[in-house]
Amino acid sequence: MTKFTTFFIKDGILHGADFVPSPNFNARPDCPITGIVIHNISLPPSEFGKTDATGTHFVKAFFQNNLNANDHDYFKTITDLEVSAHLFIERDGSVSQFVNFNDRAWHAGKSAYLGRSNCNDFTIGIELEGDDYSPFTKIQYTALAHIIHAIYTAYPATKRHLMGHSDIAPARKTDPGEFFDWQKLRQLVDDLCKK
């Protein structure tokens, strides 16, 4: 298990996370990284920790375009999608990075924030393993807080712009959902920033 205090970012890589490269990214336009978007994901929906025959977590396979449509009926509806996030935090706190922070992950889709469209251009996308109907785990909050602290250190302009997917695409998205405890997360991050 990663010791979260060892997280730091150098050249767009979160040291302390596993790097699992996704082909689903491109270059950011010439603009600074100014926000962090929190999402939830589970594959199949509302099932956690599920893996394919090789032992690869279904979410990781999805972000690498390796999801087998025959593994679950739901997968037939999404295997043609090309999506990614910068990070994925599993229920046990394990952290994987799929896209360098300096590149544009494909996590937000059609979106807008403070009058700016295409939020993928200027945000970092973090997926938590979960759904809209279940509380997230304590260790996920701890990992997320340490990651956000590392992001704030590397990309200071993100400090004022921590949002959910539902904030930037309210007509389409509901994640991270009502069970996501924003107050708890902000307190954990504030405590780390005071150290």
N, C-alpha and C positions, 0 to 999 in steps of 0.2 A: 504494500500500500504506500502510495506517495505521501511524504510528509509535506503538507500544504505550505508550510513556511519556506520550503525550498523553491516555490514557484518564482520564476523571474522571466522576463522577456528580453530576448536579444535577437536583433535582425528579424523580427516578426514571428519568432518561434517561442512558444511557452515551454521553457525548460522545467521539467518535472511532470510533463504530460507525455503520453505515447504519441508519436507522430504517425498517422495513418493517412497517407496522401490520397486526396480525392481528385479526379480529373475535372470536377465541376467547379471551376473558378475562372476568372480572367483578371486582367489588370484593372486596378481602380483608376478612375479618371483623376486628373490632377487636382485633388482636393484632400484636405486633412481628414483623419479619422476623428469623428466628433461624437460618437454615440455607441451604446451597447444595447443590443436587443436580446431579451430573454424569451425563449420558446420552450414548449414541451413537445416530446415525441415518444411514441411507443409503437413497436411493431411486433406482432399484430396489435391493433389498437387496444389499449388498456391491459396489455400483457407485458410484463417486465422481465428483462434478462434472457429473453429467448434467443436461441442461436440456430444456425443452419447445421448441416451434417458435418461441416468442417470445424465447427466450434466457433465460427465467426458470428458475433452479435448481429442480429438482423439490421439494426440501425447503421452499423458500420458498413455492412454489405450494401445497404441502400445508398449511402453517401459515396460509395466507390463504384456504383453501377453494377454491382454483382449480386443483387437480390434475385433469387430464383422464384419466378412466378408460381411454380408448382409447390412451393413450401406452404402456401396459405392462399385461400381464395382471394383475400383482400389484396395480396401482392399483385394480382393480375391487373388491378386498377392503377398501380403506381410504378410498375417496373420501367415504364418508358419515360418517367420523369427524370430530369437531371437536376438534382438539388444537392446542397451541402450546407454545412455550417462551419464556422471556424473551430468550434469546440463542442464536445458531447460529454456530459457528466452523467454517469450511470448511477443507479440507486445506491451502490456501495461506495460512491465517491470516486471511482476510477475516472480519469480524464483522458480523452483522446483529442488530438488536434488534427484536422483534416485539411485546412487551408492556412497558409501563412497569413498573419494579420495584415500584412502590407498588400495582400491581394484581395480581390473581391469574391467572397463566397456567395453562393446563390441561396440565401436563406429567407429573404423577406418577401419576394415576389412584388406584385403591384402594391406600392406603399408610399406614404408621405408623412413627414414630420416637420412641424414648424414651417410649413410652406414649401418644403423641399421634397421633391419626388425621388423615387428610386433609392430607397434607403440602403440598399446593398452597397451603393457607391461610397458611403461615409460611415458605415457602422460595422461593428464586430458582432457576429451572431453566435449565441451560446444556446445550445439545446440541452435541456434537462430531461433525463428519462422519466416520463410521467405522463399524466393526462389531466384533463380538467376536473376530474372527479375524485382524485386521491391526493392526500397530503404528500409533500415531498419529504425526503429523509433529512434528518439532522446533518448527516455527513455531506449530503448534497449542498445544503446551505453553507456549511463550513468551507467546502471546496470552492463554491461559487464566490464567496466573500474574499477568499485569498486570491482567486483569479482576478476578480474585479480590482482588488488593491494593486495587483501587478500591472493590470491594464492602465489604471489611473497613473501609475508611476511612468510607464512607457509612453502613454498617449494622454497627457494631462487634459486635453480638450474634451475628453469623454466624461469628466467628473460631473458635469451638469446635465448629462443626457443619458440616464439609465431608464429603459422603457421595456414594455412588453410588446410582443407581436400584435396583440390586440390594440395597442395604442397607435400603431402605424398603419394598420389595415383593419379598422374596426368593422367594416362591412363584411369582411371575409373570415377573420380570425378571432379566436377567443383565448388563445394561450398567452401567458402560462396558466391562466385559469383562476377561479375564485379561491382555490386552495393555496395559491402561492402567497406567501407571507412577506409582503414588501417591507413592512415595518421591521420584522426580524432581520431580513437581509441588510437593510440600511444600517441597523444598529451594529451588526457584525462588521460591516465595512467601516463604519465610523470608528469603531474600537480599534481596528487595524491601522487606520490612518493616523490615529493619535499616538501610536507607538513610535 
